[in-house]
């Protein structure tokens, strides 16, 4: 017997298709926004389309809508796009309610005054380390971690801190999938990296001594919540020419002390 479709069933299909289409538009808009970075804040339609694998006309329509909402803006000279101030209005309530950021701010200021270098607070966003607060160095030559900057390099000091708290099987999956980048990775390199993470967890701090950028050193230490889970990391990025082995040790000690201070202010505790 041939079945017939009731009016309720008929109307359900377009609704489901509409939901799927709407979700796809949102995902594509997010992909456009995430294509911008602190290293490349200005992008054209063609560049964005190439990065996210979409047709230029689709990207152009998305950008036009985002521009209307002030989520992106167009540079008057180059006609390329950058992120707009409207994003601050969206992110503002989240940043204001982020306890780690609020609690860490005075500690970061003290840390920068003590070391003379930039200090930053990083949080883990599933497969990337993201900067949510920064106090820049007073020096003319300095390294910074701008708000919203994202790091996915395995040898980044803050990424090491977060991965040291992850299950080794998840670390392997992130590295093998390329979600966390590590050039020339093989089985031996993966085992050596996992051993390095074990040392980071035991020592309480991680270092990136010119491994992701020849002229930069990064030192990071974990911040814990009341369950003993890593919820953030204090980061000190500095120019390599100012960091000798002796200076590195003092930066590490200052970073660990600051992270411990933030942990205490959060009511957290390091695992035993």
N, C-alpha and C positions, 0 to 999 in steps of 0.2 A: 504494500500500500504506500502510495506517495504521501509523505507528510506535508502538512501545511504550516506556515509560519504565522504565529499569532501577532497582532499589532505590538504587543509588549516585546516579543523577540525581535521584531523588525526594528524597533526604535533602539534596542540595546546595541545593535551592531554599529551604527554610526557613532553612538556615544563612546563605545570602546575605542573605535578608530580615532575619534577626536581626542580622547585621553592620551592615546599613544602618540599622536602627532604633537600634542601640546608638550608632552614630556620630552620628545625629541628636540623641539625648539629650545626648551630650557637647557637641555644638555649641550646643545650646540652653542648657545649664548655663553654658557659657563666656559666652554672650551676656548671661545674667542677671548674672554677675559683672562683666562689663565695663560694665554700665549705671551702676554706681556711679562717682562721681568725687570729687575733693577739694572741688569746689564744691558738690556735692549728695551728701553721704555717707549721708544717711538717705532711703530710698525705700520707698514702700508697694507692695503687689502690683499695684494698678491702674496706678500710675505706670510700673512696670517693664514690665508687659504692653503698655502703650501705646507705650513706646519701642522694644521689640524685636518688636512685631507678633505676640505670642502671646496665647492665651486665658488669662484670669486663673487658671482652675483648673490649667492646665499650669504656669504660673509658681509658683503656690502649692505644687504638689507638688515642683518643683525646689528651691524655697527650704527646704522641710521637710527634704529630703535634705541640702542644704548646711548647714543648721543642725545636723543630727546630727553632721556632720563638723567643726563649728566653723569652717566657711568663711564663714558669715554668722552674725549674731546679731541678736536682736530687742530694740529699745529697750523697756524695761519701761513707760515712760510713754506713748509714742506708738504702740507696737506696730508701728512701721515697722522696716525692716531696715537693717543696716549690714554692711560687710565684717568678718569675724571674725579673731581672732588665729591661727586655723589656717592662714591664708594665709601668715603669716610663716614657719611651719614648712615650708611648701611652697617658698617663695621663698628661704629662708635659704641652702641649699646653693648656689643659683645666685649670689646676691649675694656669698657668701664666695669663690667661685671667679672672680668677675669681676675680672680683673686691673686694668682701668681704674679701677674703684671703689677697690680696695685701694691702688693706687699714687697715686691722686689725693687721697686723704683728707688727708694732711699738707699738701699744696699748697693745698687748699681752706681749711684752717684758717688758714694763713699769709695767704692772700688776704683772708679775712674780717677778720683782725686788721689788715691793712694798709689796707683800704678802709673798714672799719666797716660794710660791707653784707653781705647774704647772698651766699653762693657755692654753686654747685651743679654737679653733673656730670650731663650729659644723654647719652643714647644714642639711636640711631635704630632704631625698630621698624617698618620697612617703609614706613609712611606717617604716622608720628607721632614726635615727640620726647618721650622719657620720662626723668623724673628718677630716678636711682639712688643719689644721695648729696647731702646738703645740710648746710651749716654756717650756722645762722641768724645774722642781724645782732644785735649787742649792743644796738642802739637799740630803744626801746619801740615806735616806729612803724617798721615794716619790711614788706618783701614777701618771701614765701617760695615755694619750689617743693617742696612736700612729696614724700616718696618715693612713687613710683608715679604722680605727676601727669603727665598726657599733654597735649601741645600739638599742634594740627593747624592753627593759623592761619598763613597764608602769611607774615604780617608779624611773627610771633614771631621773636625774634633767633636762638634756637637752631634753629628750623625753617629759617630762611634759611641758616644755616651748613651744615646737612646737604644742603639742596636745591642749594646752590652747588656741591656735589661730585657731583651727579647729572647724568645725561645730559639735555640740554634737552628731548628728546622725552618722557622719563619725567616731567619736571616739568610739561610741558603736559598730559599725560594725567592726572596727579594733580589738577591744578587744574580741568581741564574735567570730571572725574568728580565733583568735590566731596569727594574723599578729603582734600584739603588745601583749607581754606576761604579764600575771598577774595571778600568781598561786591562786587557790581557788576562782576565780571570781564568784560572784553570783549577783543577781539583786540589793541587798542592797549594796554590795561592789562597783558595777558599779555606783550607785547613789552617794555614798560617794566619789568616785574618780572624778566624774564630778564636785562635789562641791569643791574638792581640786583644780581642774584645774581653777575653777572660782576665787578662792583665789590667785592662781599663777598669773593669768591675772591682777587682781586688785593690787597685791603687787608689781609685776614687777620682781620677781625672784622665782626660785623653788629650793628646797633642797631635797637631798637624803641622809639622815643621817643613813648610815649603813643598808639601806633597801634592796639593791640588793647585797651588799657585806659587811659583818660585820665590816671589817677593813677600809672601805673607806667612805668618805663624798664627795658629789658633790653639787656644787652650780652653777646655770646657770641663765642667764638673756637674754632677747630677743634683737635682732638687727633688726631695721626696715628700709624699703626702703622709697622712696619718696611718695608712696601711703599709707604708714602706715601699710604695710604687713610685717609679720615676715619673714625675709630672712636668718637669721642665729642666733646663740646663742653663747655667751661667756660662757665658762665653766671653773670652778676651781675644779679639783679633788685633794683631800688631804687625808693623813692618818688620821684615826679617832682619834688616840691618841693625835694628835696635835690640834684638833678642839674642844674647849669647847663651851658652849652656847654663851659666850661673843665673842670668836674668830669667831664663825659662823656668828654672826651679822656683824662683821667688814669685813669678807670675802664677805658676801652678798652685803654690801655697796660698796666695791671695785669692785665687779663684775658688779653691776648695773651701776656704774660710767664708767667702761670700755665699756660696751655695749652701753651706751649713747654716748660715745666718737666715737665709730665705726659708730653708726647711723649718727651722725653729719658729719663725714668725708665722708660718702656715700651720703650725701645730703638727708638723710631720716628724718622721723619724726614719733614720737610715736602717736598712735591714741588718740584723746581726749575722 
